[in-house]
Amino acid sequence: MKDPEVAERYAEALHSLAKEEGALDRVGRDLALLRELWNSLPGFARFLEHPLVPVELKEGFLDRALTGLVHPYTLNFLKLLARKKRLDYLPLIQRAYLKVAEKEGRLVSVLVRTAMPLTEDEVSRLREALERALGKPVVLEAEEAPELLAGAELRLLGQRFDLSVLGRLQALAAELKG
């Protein structure tokens, strides 16, 4: 099991460097892009996490695939993770980076759980609506949760807003038990 404190230390170090150099938003976007690659291309993650793939091969791949696409700090950070055999921490580091930025008040991180998967258009419209309502940039992570039956559950700013059928049924059951 991965130690979340390790991910937090890496995220804080990257955040601190990016802040000093005025690259916070760019590095944040890079990490979001990497999360998308990680989730949508399982082979990408398997290759980078595989212990038998030499570090030099991983670094070469990262250079060819990401030079010009991500900020140099992000690329160097990924190479550092490769050398330290910590690339498997990248999804945790990305979440921890968001938490640091959220604590600073730079953005709001939102998890939306829905019974059915959201389309890219639905995610985009939800993000825009939340940004208008909150007055801050929103990083939105969508997660499929069939157990909700229908509707959605939002988690943001340390609170949970349950707008699902399951949540309503549970509230009704609690009220009937009274």
Residue, then its C-alpha position, 0 to 999 in steps of 0.5 A: m500500500k502506498d503511503p499518502e504522506v510520501a505523496e504529500r511530501y512530493a506534492e508540496a515540494l513540486h508546489s513550492l518550486a512551481k510557486e517560486e517560479g510562477a508556474l503553479d497553474r501550468v504544473g497543475r494542468d500538467l498533472a491533470l493531463l497526466r491523470e487523464l493519460w493514466n486513467s485512459l491509457p492503462g498501458f501508459a501507467r503499466f509501462l511507467e510503473h513496471p519494475l523491470v523496465p529500466v529507469e533510462l528507458k522510462e526517462g527516454f520515453l518521458d522525454r520523447a512523449l512529453t517534451g514541449l507538452v508539459h512544463p520542464y519542471t513537470l518533466n523533471f519531476l516525472k524523471l525524479l519519480a522514475r529514478k526513485k521508483r515512485l511513478d506509481y505515486l503519481p495519481l496520489i501526488q496529483r490529488a495532494y497537489l490539488k489539496v495544497a492549491e485548495k488550501e491556498g484558496r487558488l481553486v476548489s477540488v470537486l468529486v462528483r459521483t454519478a450512477m451513470p458515467l458523465t459525458e465530457d460535455e456534462v463534465s464541462r457544463l458542471r465544471e463551468a456552473l460550479e466555477r460561476a457559483l464558487g467564483k474560483p477555478v474548479v478541478l472536477e473529478a468524475e467517478e462512476a458509482p452505480e450503487l447510487l442508483a440515479g442522481a449524483e453525490l458532490r464532495l467539495l470544501g469538506q462537505r458531501f452533498d447527496l442528490s442520489v436516489l440511494g441518499r434519498l432512500q436512506a434519508l426516508a428510511a431514517e425518518l421512518k425509523g424516527 
